[in-house]
Amino acid sequence: MTPKVGIFWIYRNKIIGKTYSLSEAEKYGNFLSPILGHYEYWEEIQKLEPKLYYEEYENIPRGRVVYNMIKKQFVLLSSKSIIKNQSVVKAIKEFFSIQDNTKLIKKSDFHYEIRYKA
């Protein structure tokens, strides 16, 4: 399978989200990024998971995977707790079809830290 970029959430111990092949991705500087962001895709996720209907997109653990065209490596951007959890990172790699021998840089980003949880 070909590796992809995109956005994801972790809900009920599974990865849900939207992936894009590198040819479908949007160029953003030196990166290939998902076309839609979390906010724009949230309604689709709520249709897939109706229990999320009353949740805000930023209250569910989330992140994104982008591709650095210069360094030829994938970058996982998410919360500290997600990037430190090896089993979650493994599930994210599987969701985005990133093979174990493919370079994946993990970076925490305050933007993805959950500020409020009911």
N, CA, C and O atoms as CSV, one atom per row, in Angstrom:
chain,resi,resn,atom,element,x,y,z
A,1,MET,N,N,0.834,-1.192,0.000
A,1,MET,CA,C,0.000,0.000,0.000
A,1,MET,C,C,0.876,1.251,0.000
A,1,MET,O,O,1.989,1.254,0.525
A,2,THR,N,N,0.354,2.284,-0.589
A,2,THR,CA,C,1.079,3.543,-0.701
A,2,THR,C,C,0.823,4.406,0.537
A,2,THR,O,O,-0.329,4.563,0.941
A,3,PRO,N,N,1.871,4.969,1.148
A,3,PRO,CA,C,1.682,5.822,2.323
A,3,PRO,C,C,0.862,7.071,1.981
A,3,PRO,O,O,0.867,7.555,0.849
A,4,LYS,N,N,0.170,7.565,2.987
A,4,LYS,CA,C,-0.734,8.696,2.792
A,4,LYS,C,C,-0.510,9.764,3.859
A,4,LYS,O,O,0.177,9.536,4.855
A,5,VAL,N,N,-1.098,10.919,3.632
A,5,VAL,CA,C,-1.155,12.003,4.615
A,5,VAL,C,C,-2.618,12.179,5.007
A,5,VAL,O,O,-3.506,11.620,4.363
A,6,GLY,N,N,-2.871,12.952,6.056
A,6,GLY,CA,C,-4.259,13.207,6.426
A,6,GLY,C,C,-4.430,13.616,7.865
A,6,GLY,O,O,-3.477,13.956,8.567
A,7,ILE,N,N,-5.689,13.572,8.283
A,7,ILE,CA,C,-6.058,13.941,9.651
A,7,ILE,C,C,-6.655,12.724,10.339
A,7,ILE,O,O,-7.155,11.811,9.682
A,8,PHE,N,N,-6.598,12.717,11.669
A,8,PHE,CA,C,-7.165,11.598,12.414
A,8,PHE,C,C,-7.634,12.042,13.785
A,8,PHE,O,O,-7.223,13.073,14.319
A,9,TRP,N,N,-8.510,11.217,14.328
A,9,TRP,CA,C,-8.925,11.274,15.724
A,9,TRP,C,C,-8.743,9.879,16.294
A,9,TRP,O,O,-8.704,8.896,15.554
A,10,ILE,N,N,-8.634,9.797,17.602
A,10,ILE,CA,C,-8.629,8.506,18.272
A,10,ILE,C,C,-9.890,8.459,19.118
A,10,ILE,O,O,-10.059,9.236,20.058
A,11,TYR,N,N,-10.771,7.530,18.763
A,11,TYR,CA,C,-12.051,7.414,19.446
A,11,TYR,C,C,-12.341,5.946,19.715
A,11,TYR,O,O,-12.341,5.124,18.799
A,12,ARG,N,N,-12.588,5.626,20.977
A,12,ARG,CA,C,-12.871,4.247,21.394
A,12,ARG,C,C,-11.778,3.287,20.934
A,12,ARG,O,O,-12.049,2.200,20.422
A,13,ASN,N,N,-10.545,3.720,21.131
A,13,ASN,CA,C,-9.362,2.909,20.826
A,13,ASN,C,C,-9.209,2.559,19.355
A,13,ASN,O,O,-8.592,1.546,19.022
A,14,LYS,N,N,-9.757,3.374,18.475
A,14,LYS,CA,C,-9.512,3.172,17.050
A,14,LYS,C,C,-9.234,4.511,16.381
A,14,LYS,O,O,-9.624,5.572,16.868
A,15,ILE,N,N,-8.550,4.424,15.256
A,15,ILE,CA,C,-8.208,5.618,14.490
A,15,ILE,C,C,-9.310,5.850,13.471
A,15,ILE,O,O,-9.671,4.942,12.723
A,16,ILE,N,N,-9.843,7.063,13.441
A,16,ILE,CA,C,-10.805,7.452,12.416
A,16,ILE,C,C,-10.301,8.742,11.793
A,16,ILE,O,O,-9.652,9.540,12.469
A,17,GLY,N,N,-10.582,8.958,10.536
A,17,GLY,CA,C,-10.117,10.181,9.909
A,17,GLY,C,C,-10.224,10.147,8.404
A,17,GLY,O,O,-11.028,9.406,7.840
A,18,LYS,N,N,-9.410,10.953,7.762
A,18,LYS,CA,C,-9.418,11.104,6.314
A,18,LYS,C,C,-7.982,11.055,5.819
A,18,LYS,O,O,-7.119,11.777,6.318
A,19,THR,N,N,-7.729,10.191,4.827
A,19,THR,CA,C,-6.389,10.087,4.254
A,19,THR,C,C,-6.393,10.562,2.808
A,19,THR,O,O,-7.423,10.550,2.134
A,20,TYR,N,N,-5.225,10.979,2.352
A,20,TYR,CA,C,-5.017,11.427,0.973
A,20,TYR,C,C,-3.715,10.830,0.459
A,20,TYR,O,O,-2.711,10.808,1.170
A,21,SER,N,N,-3.734,10.352,-0.763
A,21,SER,CA,C,-2.479,9.927,-1.379
A,21,SER,C,C,-1.610,11.168,-1.568
A,21,SER,O,O,-2.113,12.291,-1.540
A,22,LEU,N,N,-0.317,10.968,-1.759
A,22,LEU,CA,C,0.572,12.120,-1.944
A,22,LEU,C,C,0.194,12.913,-3.195
A,22,LEU,O,O,0.369,14.130,-3.233
A,23,SER,N,N,-0.320,12.235,-4.209
A,23,SER,CA,C,-0.719,12.947,-5.434
A,23,SER,C,C,-1.993,13.769,-5.227
A,23,SER,O,O,-2.226,14.728,-5.964
A,24,GLU,N,N,-2.820,13.415,-4.242
A,24,GLU,CA,C,-4.043,14.169,-3.934
A,24,GLU,C,C,-3.795,15.298,-2.944
A,24,GLU,O,O,-4.592,16.232,-2.853
A,25,ALA,N,N,-2.705,15.220,-2.211
A,25,ALA,CA,C,-2.438,16.155,-1.112
A,25,ALA,C,C,-2.188,17.566,-1.637
A,25,ALA,O,O,-1.882,17.779,-2.810
A,26,GLU,N,N,-2.330,18.508,-0.727
A,26,GLU,CA,C,-2.132,19.920,-1.039
A,26,GLU,C,C,-0.702,20.329,-0.693
A,26,GLU,O,O,-0.199,19.998,0.381
A,27,LYS,N,N,-0.053,21.044,-1.603
A,27,LYS,CA,C,1.286,21.566,-1.306
A,27,LYS,C,C,1.157,22.753,-0.369
A,27,LYS,O,O,0.359,23.663,-0.593
A,28,TYR,N,N,1.965,22.723,0.690
A,28,TYR,CA,C,2.007,23.812,1.663
A,28,TYR,C,C,3.465,24.023,2.007
A,28,TYR,O,O,4.008,23.346,2.880
A,29,GLY,N,N,4.099,24.957,1.324
A,29,GLY,CA,C,5.536,25.143,1.489
A,29,GLY,C,C,6.269,23.906,1.003
A,29,GLY,O,O,6.079,23.475,-0.135
A,30,ASN,N,N,7.109,23.330,1.862
A,30,ASN,CA,C,7.854,22.119,1.528
A,30,ASN,C,C,7.107,20.836,1.907
A,30,ASN,O,O,7.683,19.749,1.885
A,31,PHE,N,N,5.846,20.968,2.248
A,31,PHE,CA,C,5.084,19.829,2.739
A,31,PHE,C,C,3.903,19.491,1.839
A,31,PHE,O,O,3.364,20.342,1.132
A,32,LEU,N,N,3.522,18.224,1.891
A,32,LEU,CA,C,2.255,17.783,1.329
A,32,LEU,C,C,1.336,17.555,2.519
A,32,LEU,O,O,1.666,16.810,3.442
A,33,SER,N,N,0.181,18.204,2.484
A,33,SER,CA,C,-0.732,18.197,3.629
A,33,SER,C,C,-2.127,17.766,3.205
A,33,SER,O,O,-2.453,17.772,2.018
A,34,PRO,N,N,-2.956,17.389,4.189
A,34,PRO,CA,C,-4.335,17.059,3.860
A,34,PRO,C,C,-5.076,18.279,3.322
A,34,PRO,O,O,-4.796,19.413,3.710
A,35,ILE,N,N,-6.009,18.030,2.438
A,35,ILE,CA,C,-6.780,19.122,1.841
A,35,ILE,C,C,-7.741,19.725,2.866
A,35,ILE,O,O,-7.867,20.946,2.963
A,36,LEU,N,N,-8.413,18.868,3.625
A,36,LEU,CA,C,-9.353,19.329,4.646
A,36,LEU,C,C,-8.715,19.242,6.025
A,36,LEU,O,O,-7.887,18.371,6.291
A,37,GLY,N,N,-9.117,20.163,6.894
A,37,GLY,CA,C,-8.666,20.130,8.271
A,37,GLY,C,C,-9.696,19.439,9.157
A,37,GLY,O,O,-10.740,18.992,8.681
A,38,HIS,N,N,-9.395,19.357,10.437
A,38,HIS,CA,C,-10.287,18.700,11.387
A,38,HIS,C,C,-11.664,19.359,11.411
A,38,HIS,O,O,-12.684,18.670,11.391
A,39,TYR,N,N,-11.692,20.668,11.454
A,39,TYR,CA,C,-12.968,21.389,11.523
A,39,TYR,C,C,-13.837,21.091,10.307
A,39,TYR,O,O,-15.032,20.829,10.442
A,40,GLU,N,N,-13.235,21.130,9.119
A,40,GLU,CA,C,-13.988,20.937,7.877
A,40,GLU,C,C,-14.515,19.505,7.721
A,40,GLU,O,O,-15.536,19.291,7.067
A,41,TYR,N,N,-13.837,18.541,8.308
A,41,TYR,CA,C,-14.225,17.147,8.128
A,41,TYR,C,C,-15.059,16.604,9.295
A,41,TYR,O,O,-15.541,15.473,9.228
A,42,TRP,N,N,-15.233,17.382,10.348
A,42,TRP,CA,C,-15.879,16.900,11.558
A,42,TRP,C,C,-17.298,16.367,11.320
A,42,TRP,O,O,-17.660,15.344,11.900
A,43,GLU,N,N,-18.101,17.020,10.494
A,43,GLU,CA,C,-19.471,16.549,10.245
A,43,GLU,C,C,-19.478,15.142,9.662
A,43,GLU,O,O,-20.351,14.340,9.993
A,44,GLU,N,N,-18.511,14.832,8.796
A,44,GLU,CA,C,-18.420,13.487,8.230
A,44,GLU,C,C,-18.097,12.458,9.315
A,44,GLU,O,O,-18.637,11.352,9.314
A,45,ILE,N,N,-17.221,12.831,10.228
A,45,ILE,CA,C,-16.875,11.933,11.334
A,45,ILE,C,C,-18.090,11.706,12.222
A,45,ILE,O,O,-18.330,10.586,12.674
A,46,GLN,N,N,-18.852,12.755,12.472
A,46,GLN,CA,C,-20.053,12.612,13.300
A,46,GLN,C,C,-21.080,11.679,12.646
A,46,GLN,O,O,-21.810,10.980,13.349
A,47,LYS,N,N,-21.143,11.663,11.329
A,47,LYS,CA,C,-22.046,10.741,10.635
A,47,LYS,C,C,-21.574,9.296,10.799
A,47,LYS,O,O,-22.388,8.382,10.924
A,48,LEU,N,N,-20.251,9.098,10.799
A,48,LEU,CA,C,-19.692,7.758,10.995
A,48,LEU,C,C,-19.837,7.282,12.443
A,48,LEU,O,O,-20.038,6.095,12.704
A,49,GLU,N,N,-19.733,8.216,13.362
A,49,GLU,CA,C,-19.799,7.922,14.798
A,49,GLU,C,C,-20.858,8.824,15.435
A,49,GLU,O,O,-20.517,9.869,15.989
A,50,PRO,N,N,-22.137,8.441,15.366
A,50,PRO,CA,C,-23.217,9.306,15.867
A,50,PRO,C,C,-23.075,9.728,17.334
A,50,PRO,O,O,-23.619,10.761,17.725
A,51,LYS,N,N,-22.355,8.950,18.156
A,51,LYS,CA,C,-22.173,9.332,19.560
A,51,LYS,C,C,-21.326,10.595,19.696
A,51,LYS,O,O,-21.261,11.189,20.773
A,52,LEU,N,N,-20.684,10.998,18.619
A,52,LEU,CA,C,-19.883,12.226,18.639
A,52,LEU,C,C,-20.690,13.463,18.254
A,52,LEU,O,O,-20.138,14.559,18.160
A,53,TYR,N,N,-21.976,13.296,18.033
A,53,TYR,CA,C,-22.814,14.397,17.550
A,53,TYR,C,C,-22.729,15.637,18.433
A,53,TYR,O,O,-22.710,16.757,17.922
A,54,TYR,N,N,-22.678,15.454,19.741
A,54,TYR,CA,C,-22.647,16.598,20.653
A,54,TYR,C,C,-21.245,16.973,21.109
A,54,TYR,O,O,-21.083,17.826,21.982
A,55,GLU,N,N,-20.245,16.352,20.533
A,55,GLU,CA,C,-18.851,16.663,20.869
A,55,GLU,C,C,-18.286,17.700,19.898
A,55,GLU,O,O,-18.707,17.779,18.744
A,56,GLU,N,N,-17.356,18.470,20.367
A,56,GLU,CA,C,-16.604,19.379,19.508
A,56,GLU,C,C,-15.366,18.645,19.009
A,56,GLU,O,O,-14.802,17.813,19.720
A,57,TYR,N,N,-14.950,18.953,17.798
A,57,TYR,CA,C,-13.840,18.222,17.183
A,57,TYR,C,C,-12.553,18.296,17.991
A,57,TYR,O,O,-11.751,17.363,17.965
A,58,GLU,N,N,-12.346,19.400,18.711
A,58,GLU,CA,C,-11.083,19.545,19.439
A,58,GLU,C,C,-11.088,18.841,20.792
A,58,GLU,O,O,-10.066,18.837,21.479
A,59,ASN,N,N,-12.214,18.245,21.193
A,59,ASN,CA,C,-12.286,17.538,22.468
A,59,ASN,C,C,-11.942,16.061,22.351
A,59,ASN,O,O,-11.906,15.355,23.359
A,60,ILE,N,N,-11.690,15.585,21.145
A,60,ILE,CA,C,-11.325,14.197,20.905
A,60,ILE,C,C,-9.839,14.187,20.516
A,60,ILE,O,O,-9.425,14.997,19.687
A,61,PRO,N,N,-9.034,13.298,21.090
A,61,PRO,CA,C,-7.604,13.257,20.727
A,61,PRO,C,C,-7.437,13.181,19.211
A,61,PRO,O,O,-8.104,12.389,18.546
A,62,ARG,N,N,-6.546,14.009,18.671
A,62,ARG,CA,C,-6.418,14.119,17.215
A,62,ARG,C,C,-5.012,14.497,16.808
A,62,ARG,O,O,-4.145,14.765,17.640
A,63,GLY,N,N,-4.812,14.510,15.506
A,63,GLY,CA,C,-3.535,14.924,14.951
A,63,GLY,C,C,-3.569,14.842,13.439
A,63,GLY,O,O,-4.628,14.679,12.834
A,64,ARG,N,N,-2.404,14.955,12.842
A,64,ARG,CA,C,-2.301,14.888,11.389
A,64,ARG,C,C,-0.962,14.303,10.994
A,64,ARG,O,O,-0.005,14.309,11.769
A,65,VAL,N,N,-0.915,13.798,9.774
A,65,VAL,CA,C,0.322,13.302,9.190
A,65,VAL,C,C,0.541,14.092,7.903
A,65,VAL,O,O,-0.346,14.179,7.054
A,66,VAL,N,N,1.735,14.664,7.773
A,66,VAL,CA,C,2.119,15.410,6.575
A,66,VAL,C,C,3.404,14.791,6.019
A,66,VAL,O,O,4.026,13.945,6.661
A,67,TYR,N,N,3.787,15.224,4.826
A,67,TYR,CA,C,4.992,14.688,4.192
A,67,TYR,C,C,5.933,15.828,3.846
A,67,TYR,O,O,5.545,16.774,3.161
A,68,ASN,N,N,7.175,15.739,4.321
A,68,ASN,CA,C,8.200,16.728,4.013
A,68,ASN,C,C,8.855,16.335,2.694
A,68,ASN,O,O,9.572,15.336,2.629
A,69,MET,N,N,8.611,17.114,1.645
A,69,MET,CA,C,9.115,16.781,0.311
A,69,MET,C,C,10.626,16.925,0.213
A,69,MET,O,O,11.254,16.216,-0.573
A,70,ILE,N,N,11.226,17.815,0.984
A,70,ILE,CA,C,12.670,18.029,0.939
A,70,ILE,C,C,13.404,16.877,1.635
A,70,ILE,O,O,14.339,16.297,1.083
A,71,LYS,N,N,12.964,16.559,2.852
A,71,LYS,CA,C,13.623,15.505,3.641
A,71,LYS,C,C,13.103,14.106,3.314
A,71,LYS,O,O,13.650,13.105,3.776
A,72,LYS,N,N,12.037,14.054,2.508
A,72,LYS,CA,C,11.428,12.780,2.112
A,72,LYS,C,C,11.078,11.918,3.329
A,72,LYS,O,O,11.469,10.756,3.437
A,73,GLN,N,N,10.320,12.545,4.242
A,73,GLN,CA,C,9.902,11.841,5.441
A,73,GLN,C,C,8.506,12.305,5.868
A,73,GLN,O,O,8.101,13.441,5.618
A,74,PHE,N,N,7.797,11.401,6.511
A,74,PHE,CA,C,6.477,11.718,7.041
A,74,PHE,C,C,6.639,12.317,8.428
A,74,PHE,O,O,7.582,11.997,9.151
A,75,VAL,N,N,5.701,13.196,8.792
A,75,VAL,CA,C,5.738,13.853,10.096
A,75,VAL,C,C,4.374,13.662,10.756
A,75,VAL,O,O,3.339,13.991,10.177
A,76,LEU,N,N,4.389,13.131,11.965
A,76,LEU,CA,C,3.186,12.973,12.775
A,76,LEU,C,C,3.130,14.143,13.743
A,76,LEU,O,O,4.040,14.327,14.552
A,77,LEU,N,N,2.076,14.929,13.668
A,77,LEU,CA,C,1.855,16.063,14.573
A,77,LEU,C,C,0.665,15.728,15.455
A,77,LEU,O,O,-0.430,15.469,14.954
A,78,SER,N,N,0.874,15.730,16.767
A,78,SER,CA,C,-0.212,15.402,17.680
A,78,SER,C,C,0.169,15.826,19.090
A,78,SER,O,O,1.140,16.556,19.291
A,79,SER,N,N,-0.605,15.364,20.061
A,79,SER,CA,C,-0.330,15.694,21.459
A,79,SER,C,C,0.852,14.870,21.972
A,79,SER,O,O,1.219,13.854,21.381
A,80,LYS,N,N,1.436,15.322,23.072
A,80,LYS,CA,C,2.550,14.591,23.686
A,80,LYS,C,C,2.149,13.165,24.048
A,80,LYS,O,O,2.917,12.226,23.838
A,81,SER,N,N,0.948,13.008,24.592
A,81,SER,CA,C,0.529,11.670,25.029
A,81,SER,C,C,0.380,10.709,23.855
A,81,SER,O,O,0.653,9.518,24.001
A,82,ILE,N,N,-0.041,11.195,22.715
A,82,ILE,CA,C,-0.192,10.329,21.545
A,82,ILE,C,C,1.163,9.942,20.976
A,82,ILE,O,O,1.400,8.765,20.704
A,83,ILE,N,N,2.060,10.909,20.788
A,83,ILE,CA,C,3.336,10.574,20.141
A,83,ILE,C,C,4.245,9.734,21.040
A,83,ILE,O,O,5.180,9.100,20.550
A,84,LYS,N,N,3.981,9.724,22.345
A,84,LYS,CA,C,4.782,8.901,23.260
A,84,LYS,C,C,4.250,7.480,23.373
A,84,LYS,O,O,4.939,6.608,23.903
A,85,ASN,N,N,3.045,7.231,22.888
A,85,ASN,CA,C,2.422,5.925,23.021
A,85,ASN,C,C,2.725,5.077,21.784
A,85,ASN,O,O,2.152,5.287,20.715
A,86,GLN,N,N,3.639,4.116,21.952
A,86,GLN,CA,C,4.100,3.316,20.806
A,86,GLN,C,C,2.980,2.544,20.124
A,86,GLN,O,O,2.968,2.437,18.897
A,87,SER,N,N,2.040,2.004,20.892
A,87,SER,CA,C,0.956,1.239,20.265
A,87,SER,C,C,0.017,2.148,19.470
A,87,SER,O,O,-0.505,1.743,18.431
A,88,VAL,N,N,-0.197,3.361,19.949
A,88,VAL,CA,C,-1.033,4.310,19.206
A,88,VAL,C,C,-0.300,4.758,17.939
A,88,VAL,O,O,-0.910,4.852,16.874
A,89,VAL,N,N,0.991,5.032,18.046
A,89,VAL,CA,C,1.773,5.421,16.865
A,89,VAL,C,C,1.750,4.294,15.829
A,89,VAL,O,O,1.643,4.551,14.630
A,90,LYS,N,N,1.849,3.068,16.288
A,90,LYS,CA,C,1.786,1.927,15.368
A,90,LYS,C,C,0.434,1.893,14.645
A,90,LYS,O,O,0.386,1.664,13.436
A,91,ALA,N,N,-0.662,2.119,15.378
A,91,ALA,CA,C,-1.999,2.137,14.773
A,91,ALA,C,C,-2.139,3.289,13.773
A,91,ALA,O,O,-2.772,3.134,12.729
A,92,ILE,N,N,-1.554,4.431,14.091
A,92,ILE,CA,C,-1.582,5.577,13.173
A,92,ILE,C,C,-0.823,5.236,11.897
A,92,ILE,O,O,-1.289,5.525,10.795
A,93,LYS,N,N,0.348,4.622,12.049
A,93,LYS,CA,C,1.127,4.223,10.873
A,93,LYS,C,C,0.334,3.255,10.001
A,93,LYS,O,O,0.368,3.358,8.774
A,94,GLU,N,N,-0.366,2.332,10.610
A,94,GLU,CA,C,-1.183,1.387,9.846
A,94,GLU,C,C,-2.317,2.115,9.124
A,94,GLU,O,O,-2.587,1.832,7.957
A,95,PHE,N,N,-2.981,3.048,9.804
A,95,PHE,CA,C,-4.086,3.806,9.210
A,95,PHE,C,C,-3.630,4.576,7.970
A,95,PHE,O,O,-4.361,4.678,6.985
A,96,PHE,N,N,-2.407,5.116,8.037
A,96,PHE,CA,C,-1.864,5.911,6.927
A,96,PHE,C,C,-0.978,5.084,5.991
A,96,PHE,O,O,-0.317,5.642,5.115
A,97,SER,N,N,-0.959,3.775,6.167
A,97,SER,CA,C,-0.180,2.850,5.320
A,97,SER,C,C,1.302,3.204,5.287
A,97,SER,O,O,1.948,3.096,4.244
A,98,ILE,N,N,1.836,3.625,6.421
A,98,ILE,CA,C,3.256,3.956,6.530
A,98,ILE,C,C,3.982,2.716,7.043
A,98,ILE,O,O,3.753,2.271,8.168
A,99,GLN,N,N,4.841,2.176,6.222
A,99,GLN,CA,C,5.573,0.949,6.552
A,99,GLN,C,C,6.593,1.218,7.661
A,99,GLN,O,O,7.021,2.353,7.870
A,100,ASP,N,N,6.968,0.157,8.360
A,100,ASP,CA,C,7.930,0.289,9.460
A,100,ASP,C,C,9.282,0.822,8.996
A,100,ASP,O,O,9.981,1.479,9.767
A,101,ASN,N,N,9.660,0.551,7.751
A,101,ASN,CA,C,10.955,1.020,7.252
A,101,ASN,C,C,10.889,2.446,6.682
A,101,ASN,O,O,11.895,2.963,6.196
A,102,THR,N,N,9.720,3.076,6.741
A,102,THR,CA,C,9.549,4.450,6.256
A,102,THR,C,C,9.781,5.417,7.409
A,102,THR,O,O,9.282,5.203,8.514
A,103,LYS,N,N,10.528,6.468,7.154
A,103,LYS,CA,C,10.863,7.458,8.183
A,103,LYS,C,C,9.618,8.225,8.624
A,103,LYS,O,O,8.919,8.811,7.798
A,104,LEU,N,N,9.347,8.219,9.924
A,104,LEU,CA,C,8.245,8.976,10.519
A,104,LEU,C,C,8.796,9.787,11.683
A,104,LEU,O,O,9.260,9.227,12.676
A,105,ILE,N,N,8.743,11.084,11.558
A,105,ILE,CA,C,9.174,11.991,12.615
A,105,ILE,C,C,7.952,12.316,13.471
A,105,ILE,O,O,6.893,12.648,12.938
A,106,LYS,N,N,8.092,12.222,14.785
A,106,LYS,CA,C,6.986,12.515,15.708
A,106,LYS,C,C,7.243,13.865,16.363
A,106,LYS,O,O,8.306,14.101,16.937
A,107,LYS,N,N,6.256,14.743,16.267
A,107,LYS,CA,C,6.385,16.072,16.873
A,107,LYS,C,C,5.131,16.400,17.665
A,107,LYS,O,O,4.013,16.294,17.162
A,108,SER,N,N,5.337,16.798,18.907
A,108,SER,CA,C,4.182,17.247,19.693
A,108,SER,C,C,3.874,18.687,19.294
A,108,SER,O,O,4.767,19.465,18.955
A,109,ASP,N,N,2.600,19.015,19.345
A,109,ASP,CA,C,2.145,20.350,18.969
A,109,ASP,C,C,1.056,20.751,19.953
A,109,ASP,O,O,0.061,20.042,20.106
A,110,PHE,N,N,1.240,21.873,20.613
A,110,PHE,CA,C,0.283,22.343,21.620
A,110,PHE,C,C,-1.124,22.450,21.040
A,110,PHE,O,O,-2.108,22.280,21.760
A,111,HIS,N,N,-1.220,22.726,19.762
A,111,HIS,CA,C,-2.519,22.849,19.081
A,111,HIS,C,C,-3.370,21.597,19.277
A,111,HIS,O,O,-4.598,21.684,19.286
A,112,TYR,N,N,-2.740,20.443,19.433
A,112,TYR,CA,C,-3.469,19.184,19.535
A,112,TYR,C,C,-3.681,18.705,20.975
A,112,TYR,O,O,-4.279,17.652,21.196
A,113,GLU,N,N,-3.201,19.459,21.935
A,113,GLU,CA,C,-3.447,19.093,23.321
A,113,GLU,C,C,-4.922,19.390,23.637
A,113,GLU,O,O,-5.457,20.426,23.243
A,114,ILE,N,N,-5.557,18.470,24.346
A,114,ILE,CA,C,-6.967,18.658,24.679
A,114,ILE,C,C,-7.067,19.643,25.837
A,114,ILE,O,O,-6.498,19.432,26.908
A,115,ARG,N,N,-7.797,20.713,25.599
A,115,ARG,CA,C,-7.927,21.766,26.596
A,115,ARG,C,C,-9.081,21.517,27.554
A,115,ARG,O,O,-9.065,22.001,28.686
A,116,TYR,N,N,-10.081,20.767,27.108
A,116,TYR,CA,C,-11.254,20.530,27.928
A,116,TYR,C,C,-11.765,19.123,27.655
A,116,TYR,O,O,-11.864,18.704,26.502
A,117,LYS,N,N,-12.077,18.420,28.684
A,117,LYS,CA,C,-12.665,17.100,28.509
A,117,LYS,C,C,-13.796,16.946,29.521
A,117,LYS,O,O,-13.587,17.089,30.726
A,118,ALA,N,N,-14.994,16.655,29.022
A,118,ALA,CA,C,-16.178,16.522,29.900
A,118,ALA,C,C,-16.102,15.235,30.704
A,118,ALA,O,O,-17.000,14.947,31.494
